Amino acid sequence: MHELVDESETETQLAAMYAKVGEHLYMRPGIKLDVRPIGAADKEKLQIVFSMGGSGTRLRHITNDEYSKHLIDVGGKPISRYVIDLWLAAGFDEFCMLIDDTQRGTSVAEYYKDGSQLGAHIRYSIEHGKLGSGGALKLAVDSGVIRTNFINHYPDDVVIGYPGFAKDLAGVFVSAVKAGYQCAVVCVPGKTYPYGVVKDKDGKVVDFVEKPFISMDTNTGIFCISEAAFPLIAGLEYKDGLKIERTVMRQLARDGKMLKVLLPTEMWIPVNDDPNLTKLMEVVGGNDRA
């Protein structure tokens, strides 16, 4: 599990082991999908959801809770625009933003408004209290803000070097729904562990590896859910910290209704702490923090 692998090399490994279902998306070769480019009719039945209700604790020293971490400026635009722009470029314009009623959430609504300045239409679902990822999605489904198949993309999970990501993922998801799947989840084939790993034999250290690459398919926080799974979402009970990943998605996995798609690790930056914020700044050539 612990390998000395450079994160920049994972696509080479994926290409050797998996079937290609997009320019940089891969899937186990045993899964058969008729993946085709999506048309206008497919787009009308697909909403893009941006979950933005998190507290941003690890970047609070920058925002001071005065605005959302998704609005931190990197290279002249907010972090979230790097994600939103991917979907806009793919021709999607029906967006849902899940926010809370704190100043963080208010700052998002004040910045993006109704989306017209982007050429999009934005609907908001506002949670009162900390409902967690599951509660926020349940609220949006219960209220009708989310009304059809959707792709959830946390706006701090930035995909880099892959302009066609949104188009390719949407095509895979539409094909997966037609094949009977109710969920598709985007993973990377591993990640660099942020700590040193110490191996021992009977208490005697036999190896010491600083920040190894862990070869384990890892959830990126980008997932797709079809209307067929809405009863599971509706059946959740509102409570603090309710996680979609520990409830609905786990049930769909156990029921065999979830498809896994793999993205090269080097194309994913989870901008939830200083090291990854710095990494994004290096990639886009910006160093401003608004």
PEWO-V418187 format. One record per pair of residues at least 24 apart in sequence whose C-alpha atoms are under 10 Angstrom apart, sorted by the first residue. I is the first residue (numbers start at 0). J is the second residue. D is the distance in whole Angstrom. If there is no record, write none. Layout:
{{I	J	D} {I	J	D}}
//
This chain:
{{0	189	10} {0	211	9} {0	212	8} {0	213	6} {0	214	5} {0	215	7} {1	191	9} {1	192	9} {1	196	8} {1	208	8} {1	210	9} {1	211	6} {1	212	6} {1	213	5} {1	214	7} {1	215	9} {2	189	10} {2	191	9} {2	208	9} {2	210	10} {2	211	6} {2	212	5} {2	213	6} {2	214	7} {3	191	9} {3	208	8} {3	209	9} {3	210	9} {3	211	6} {3	212	6} {3	213	9} {3	214	10} {4	189	10} {4	190	10} {4	191	9} {4	211	8} {4	212	6} {4	213	9} {4	214	9} {5	190	9} {5	191	8} {5	211	9} {5	212	7} {5	264	10} {5	265	9} {6	188	9} {6	189	8} {6	190	7} {6	191	7} {6	212	7} {6	213	10} {6	263	8} {6	264	6} {6	265	6} {6	266	9} {7	263	8} {7	264	7} {7	265	5} {7	266	9} {8	263	8} {8	264	8} {8	265	8} {9	187	9} {9	188	7} {9	189	8} {9	190	10} {9	214	10} {9	262	9} {9	263	6} {9	264	6} {9	265	7} {9	266	10} {10	187	10} {10	188	9} {10	261	10} {10	262	8} {10	263	5} {10	264	8} {10	265	8} {10	266	9} {11	263	9} {12	188	9} {12	263	9} {13	187	10} {13	188	8} {13	261	8} {13	262	9} {13	263	7} {14	263	10} {17	260	10} {17	261	9} {18	261	10} {19	260	10} {19	261	9} {20	167	8} {20	168	9} {20	170	9} {20	171	7} {20	260	9} {20	261	10} {21	163	8} {21	164	8} {21	166	9} {21	167	5} {21	168	8} {21	170	9} {21	171	8} {21	260	10} {21	262	10} {22	161	8} {22	162	10} {22	163	7} {22	164	8} {22	167	7} {22	168	10} {22	262	10} {23	160	10} {23	161	7} {23	163	9} {23	164	8} {23	167	9} {23	168	10} {23	261	8} {23	262	6} {23	263	7} {23	266	9} {24	161	10} {24	164	8} {24	167	8} {24	168	8} {24	171	9} {24	185	9} {24	186	10} {24	187	10} {24	260	7} {24	261	6} {24	262	5} {24	263	8} {25	185	10} {25	186	10} {25	187	10} {25	259	9} {25	260	6} {25	261	5} {25	262	7} {25	263	9} {26	171	10} {26	258	9} {26	259	7} {26	260	5} {26	261	6} {26	262	9} {27	258	10} {27	259	8} {27	260	8} {27	261	9} {30	258	9} {30	259	10} {31	174	10} {31	175	9} {31	178	9} {32	171	8} {32	172	10} {32	174	6} {32	175	7} {32	177	9} {32	178	7} {33	170	9} {33	171	9} {33	173	10} {33	174	6} {33	175	9} {33	177	9} {33	178	9} {34	167	9} {34	168	10} {34	169	10} {34	170	6} {34	171	6} {34	172	9} {34	173	8} {34	174	6} {34	175	8} {35	167	9} {35	169	10} {35	170	6} {35	171	8} {35	173	9} {35	174	7} {36	166	8} {36	167	8} {36	168	10} {36	169	8} {36	170	6} {36	171	9} {36	173	9} {36	174	9} {37	166	8} {37	167	9} {37	168	10} {37	169	7} {37	170	5} {37	171	9} {37	172	10} {37	173	7} {37	174	9} {38	170	9} {39	90	9} {39	91	10} {41	148	10} {41	169	9} {41	170	9} {41	173	7} {42	89	10} {42	90	8} {42	91	7} {42	92	9} {42	93	9} {42	148	10} {42	169	9} {42	170	10} {42	173	9} {43	91	9} {43	92	10} {43	93	8} {43	147	9} {43	148	10} {44	93	10} {44	146	9} {44	147	6} {44	148	6} {44	149	8} {44	173	9} {44	225	10} {44	226	10} {45	91	9} {45	93	8} {45	94	10} {45	145	10} {45	146	9} {45	147	6} {45	148	5} {45	149	5} {45	150	7} {45	169	8} {45	172	10} {45	173	9} {45	223	10} {45	224	10} {45	225	9} {45	226	10} {46	91	8} {46	92	8} {46	93	6} {46	94	6} {46	95	7} {46	144	10} {46	145	7} {46	146	8} {46	147	7} {46	148	6} {46	149	5} {46	150	6} {46	151	9} {46	223	10} {47	83	9} {47	86	8} {47	91	8} {47	92	8} {47	93	6} {47	94	5} {47	95	6} {47	96	9} {47	121	10} {47	145	9} {47	147	10} {47	148	9} {47	149	6} {47	150	5} {47	151	6} {47	152	7} {47	165	10} {47	169	10} {47	223	9} {48	83	10} {48	93	9} {48	94	6} {48	95	5} {48	96	6} {48	97	7} {48	121	10} {48	122	10} {48	123	10} {48	136	9} {48	139	10} {48	144	10} {48	145	8} {48	149	7} {48	150	6} {48	151	5} {48	152	6} {48	153	8} {48	154	9} {48	221	10} {48	222	10} {48	223	10} {49	79	9} {49	82	9} {49	83	8} {49	94	7} {49	95	6} {49	96	5} {49	97	6} {49	98	9} {49	123	10} {49	150	9} {49	151	6} {49	152	5} {49	153	5} {49	154	6} {49	155	10} {49	221	10} {50	95	8} {50	96	6} {50	97	5} {50	98	7} {50	99	10} {50	124	10} {50	132	8} {50	135	8} {50	136	8} {50	151	7} {50	152	7} {50	153	5} {50	154	7} {50	155	10} {50	220	10} {51	79	9} {51	96	7} {51	97	5} {51	98	5} {51	99	8} {51	103	9} {51	104	7} {51	107	8} {51	132	9} {51	135	10} {51	152	10} {51	153	7} {51	154	7} {51	155	9} {52	96	9} {52	97	6} {52	98	4} {52	99	5} {52	100	9} {52	101	9} {52	103	8} {52	104	7} {52	107	10} {52	124	10} {52	125	9} {52	126	8} {52	128	10} {52	129	8} {52	130	9} {52	131	8} {52	132	8} {52	135	8} {52	153	10} {53	97	10} {53	98	8} {53	99	8} {53	103	9} {53	104	9} {53	129	9} {53	130	10} {53	131	8} {53	132	8} {53	153	10} {54	99	9} {54	101	9} {54	103	8} {54	104	10} {54	129	9} {55	103	9} {55	155	10} {55	271	7} {55	272	9} {56	271	9} {56	272	9} {57	270	10} {57	271	7} {57	272	5} {57	273	8} {58	270	9} {58	271	7} {58	272	6} {58	273	7} {58	276	9} {59	272	9} {60	273	10} {61	273	10} {61	288	8} {61	289	8} {62	103	9} {62	288	9} {62	289	8} {63	103	10} {64	101	9} {64	102	7} {64	103	6} {65	101	9} {65	102	6} {65	103	6} {65	104	10} {65	105	10} {65	106	8} {66	101	9} {66	102	6} {66	103	4} {66	104	8} {66	105	8} {66	106	5} {66	107	8} {66	289	10} {67	98	10} {67	101	9} {67	102	8} {67	103	4} {67	104	7} {67	105	8} {67	106	6} {67	107	7} {68	103	8} {68	104	10} {68	106	10} {68	107	9} {68	154	10} {68	155	8} {68	270	9} {68	271	8} {69	103	9} {69	104	10} {69	106	10} {69	107	8} {69	153	9} {69	154	7} {69	155	6} {69	270	9} {69	271	10} {70	103	9} {70	106	8} {70	107	7} {70	110	8} {70	154	10} {70	155	10} {70	288	10} {70	289	8} {71	276	9} {71	287	9} {71	288	6} {71	289	6} {72	280	9} {72	285	9} {72	286	9} {72	287	6} {72	288	5} {72	289	5} {73	276	8} {73	277	9} {73	279	8} {73	280	6} {73	281	10} {73	282	10} {73	283	8} {73	284	8} {73	285	5} {73	286	6} {73	287	6} {73	288	6} {73	289	8} {74	279	9} {74	280	7} {74	281	9} {74	282	9} {74	283	6} {74	284	6} {74	285	4} {74	286	6} {74	287	6} {74	288	9} {75	283	10} {75	284	10} {75	285	7} {75	286	9} {75	287	7} {75	288	9} {75	289	9} {76	285	9} {76	287	9} {76	288	10} {76	289	9} {77	110	10} {77	154	10} {77	155	10} {77	288	9} {77	289	9} {78	154	7} {78	155	6} {78	156	9} {78	157	8} {78	270	8} {78	276	9} {78	279	9} {78	280	10} {79	107	10} {79	153	9} {79	154	5} {79	155	6} {79	156	9} {79	157	8} {79	270	10} {80	154	8} {80	155	9} {80	157	9} {81	154	8} {81	155	9} {81	156	9} {81	157	7} {81	158	8} {81	159	9} {81	283	10} {82	152	8} {82	153	8} {82	154	6} {82	155	8} {82	156	7} {82	157	6} {82	158	7} {82	159	9} {82	165	9} {83	117	10} {83	152	9} {83	153	10} {83	154	7} {83	157	10} {83	165	10} {84	117	9} {84	162	9} {84	165	10} {85	157	10} {85	158	9} {85	159	10} {85	161	9} {85	162	6} {85	163	8} {85	164	7} {85	165	6} {85	166	9} {86	152	10} {86	162	9} {86	163	9} {86	164	9} {86	165	6} {86	166	8} {86	169	10} {87	117	8} {87	118	8} {87	119	8} {87	165	9} {88	162	8} {88	163	8} {88	164	10} {88	165	8} {88	166	9} {89	162	9} {89	163	7} {89	164	9} {89	165	6} {89	166	5} {89	167	9} {89	169	9} {90	119	10} {90	165	9} {90	166	8} {91	118	10} {91	119	8} {91	120	10} {91	165	9} {91	166	9} {92	117	9} {92	118	7} {92	119	4} {92	120	6} {92	121	8} {93	118	10} {93	119	6} {93	120	5} {93	121	6} {93	122	8} {94	119	7} {94	120	6} {94	121	5} {94	122	6} {94	123	9} {94	144	10} {94	145	9} {94	149	10} {94	150	10} {95	120	8} {95	121	6} {95	122	5} {95	123	6} {95	124	7} {95	139	9} {95	144	7} {95	145	7} {95	149	9} {95	151	9} {96	121	7} {96	122	6} {96	123	5} {96	124	6} {96	125	8} {96	139	9} {96	144	9} {96	145	10} {96	151	10} {96	153	10} {96	154	10} {97	122	9} {97	123	6} {97	124	5} {97	125	6} {97	126	8} {97	132	9} {97	135	7} {97	136	8} {97	138	9} {97	139	8} {97	144	9} {97	145	10} {97	153	10} {98	123	7} {98	124	6} {98	125	5} {98	126	6} {98	127	9} {98	135	8} {99	123	10} {99	124	8} {99	125	5} {99	126	5} {99	127	6} {99	128	7} {99	129	8} {99	130	9} {99	135	9} {100	124	10} {100	125	6} {100	126	6} {100	127	6} {100	128	8} {100	129	10} {101	125	10} {101	126	9} {101	127	8} {101	128	9} {128	238	9} {128	239	8} {128	240	10} {129	237	10} {129	238	8} {129	239	5} {129	240	6} {129	241	9} {130	236	10} {130	237	7} {130	238	6} {130	239	5} {130	240	5} {130	241	6} {130	242	8} {131	237	9} {131	238	8} {131	239	6} {131	240	4} {131	241	5} {131	242	6} {131	243	8} {132	239	10} {132	240	7} {132	241	6} {132	242	5} {132	243	5} {132	244	8} {132	245	10} {133	232	8} {133	235	8} {133	236	9} {133	237	8} {133	238	9} {133	239	10} {133	240	8} {133	241	5} {133	242	4} {133	243	4} {133	244	8} {133	245	9} {133	246	8} {133	247	8} {133	248	10} {134	232	9} {134	233	10} {134	235	8} {134	236	8} {134	237	6} {134	238	7} {134	239	8} {134	240	8} {134	241	6} {134	242	7} {134	243	8} {135	237	9} {135	240	10} {135	241	9} {135	242	9} {135	243	9} {136	229	10} {136	232	7} {136	233	9} {136	241	10} {136	242	10} {136	243	8} {137	229	9} {137	230	10} {137	231	9} {137	232	6} {137	233	6} {137	234	9} {137	235	7} {137	236	9} {137	237	8} {137	241	10} {137	243	9} {138	232	9} {138	233	9} {138	237	9} {139	232	10} {139	233	10} {140	226	10} {140	229	8} {140	230	10} {140	232	8} {140	233	7} {141	229	9} {141	232	9} {141	233	7} {145	226	10} {145	229	10} {146	226	8} {146	229	9} {147	224	9} {147	225	7} {147	226	6} {147	227	9} {147	229	9} {148	172	9} {148	173	9} {148	176	9} {148	181	9} {148	182	10} {148	223	8} {148	224	6} {148	225	4} {148	226	5} {148	227	8} {148	228	9} {148	229	9} {149	182	10} {149	222	9} {149	223	6} {149	224	6} {149	225	6} {149	226	8} {150	182	9} {150	183	9} {150	184	10} {150	221	7} {150	222	6} {150	223	4} {150	224	6} {150	225	9} {151	184	10} {151	220	8} {151	221	6} {151	222	5} {151	223	6} {151	224	8} {152	219	9} {152	220	7} {152	221	5} {152	222	7} {152	223	9} {153	219	9} {153	220	6} {153	221	7} {153	222	9} {153	269	9} {154	220	10} {154	221	9} {154	269	9} {154	270	9} {155	220	9} {155	268	8} {155	269	6} {155	270	5} {155	271	7} {155	275	10} {155	276	9} {156	219	7} {156	220	7} {156	221	8} {156	267	7} {156	268	6} {156	269	4} {156	270	6} {156	271	8} {157	219	9} {157	221	10} {157	266	8} {157	267	6} {157	268	5} {157	269	6} {157	270	7} {157	279	8} {158	219	10} {158	262	9} {158	263	10} {158	264	10} {158	265	9} {158	266	5} {158	267	5} {158	268	6} {158	269	9} {159	265	8} {159	266	5} {159	267	6} {159	268	8} {159	279	9} {159	282	8} {159	283	9} {160	265	9} {160	266	6} {160	267	9} {160	282	9} {161	262	10} {161	266	7} {161	267	10} {164	262	9} {164	266	10} {168	221	10} {168	222	10} {168	223	9} {168	260	9} {169	223	9} {171	223	10} {171	258	10} {171	260	9} {172	222	9} {172	223	7} {172	224	9} {172	225	9} {172	258	9} {172	260	10} {173	223	10} {173	225	9} {175	223	10} {175	225	10} {175	256	10} {175	257	9} {175	258	7} {176	223	10} {176	224	9} {176	225	7} {176	226	9} {176	227	9} {176	256	10} {176	257	10} {176	258	10} {178	256	10} {179	225	10} {179	227	9} {179	255	10} {179	256	7} {179	257	9} {180	224	9} {180	225	8} {180	227	9} {180	228	10} {180	251	9} {180	255	8} {180	256	5} {180	257	6} {180	258	7} {181	223	8} {181	224	6} {181	225	5} {181	226	8} {181	227	6} {181	228	6} {181	229	9} {181	248	10} {181	251	7} {181	252	10} {181	254	10} {181	255	9} {181	256	5} {181	257	6} {181	258	8} {182	222	7} {182	223	5} {182	224	5} {182	225	6} {182	226	10} {182	227	9} {182	228	8} {182	247	10} {182	248	8} {182	251	7} {182	252	8} {182	255	10} {182	256	6} {182	257	5} {182	258	6} {182	259	9} {183	221	9} {183	222	6} {183	223	5} {183	224	7} {183	225	9} {183	248	10} {183	251	10} {183	252	10} {183	256	9} {183	257	5} {183	258	5} {183	259	6} {183	260	7} {184	217	10} {184	218	7} {184	219	8} {184	220	8} {184	221	6} {184	222	4} {184	223	6} {184	224	9} {184	248	9} {184	257	7} {184	258	6} {184	259	5} {184	260	6} {184	261	8} {185	216	9} {185	217	8} {185	218	6} {185	219	6} {185	220	7} {185	221	6} {185	222	6} {185	223	9} {185	258	9} {185	259	6} {185	260	5} {185	261	6} {185	262	7} {186	215	9} {186	216	6} {186	217	5} {186	218	5} {186	219	5} {186	220	8} {186	221	8} {186	222	9} {186	259	7} {186	260	6} {186	261	5} {186	262	6} {186	263	8} {186	264	8} {186	267	10} {187	214	9} {187	215	8} {187	216	6} {187	217	5} {187	218	7} {187	219	7} {187	259	10} {187	260	8} {187	261	5} {187	262	5} {187	263	6} {187	264	5} {187	265	9} {187	266	9} {187	267	8} {188	212	10} {188	213	9} {188	214	6} {188	215	6} {188	216	4} {188	217	6} {188	218	9} {188	260	10} {188	261	7} {188	262	7} {188	263	7} {188	264	6} {189	213	5} {189	214	4} {189	215	5} {189	216	5} {189	217	6} {189	218	9} {189	263	9} {189	264	7} {189	265	10} {190	214	7} {190	215	8} {190	216	9} {190	217	7} {190	264	7} {190	265	9} {190	267	10} {191	264	9} {216	259	9} {216	260	10} {216	261	8} {216	262	10} {216	264	10} {217	261	9} {217	262	10} {217	264	9} {218	244	10} {218	259	9} {218	260	10} {218	261	9} {219	261	10} {219	262	9} {219	264	9} {219	267	8} {219	268	9} {219	269	8} {220	244	9} {220	269	9} {222	248	9} {222	257	10} {222	258	10} {222	259	9} {222	260	10} {223	257	9} {223	258	10} {224	248	9} {224	251	10} {224	257	9} {228	256	9}}
//
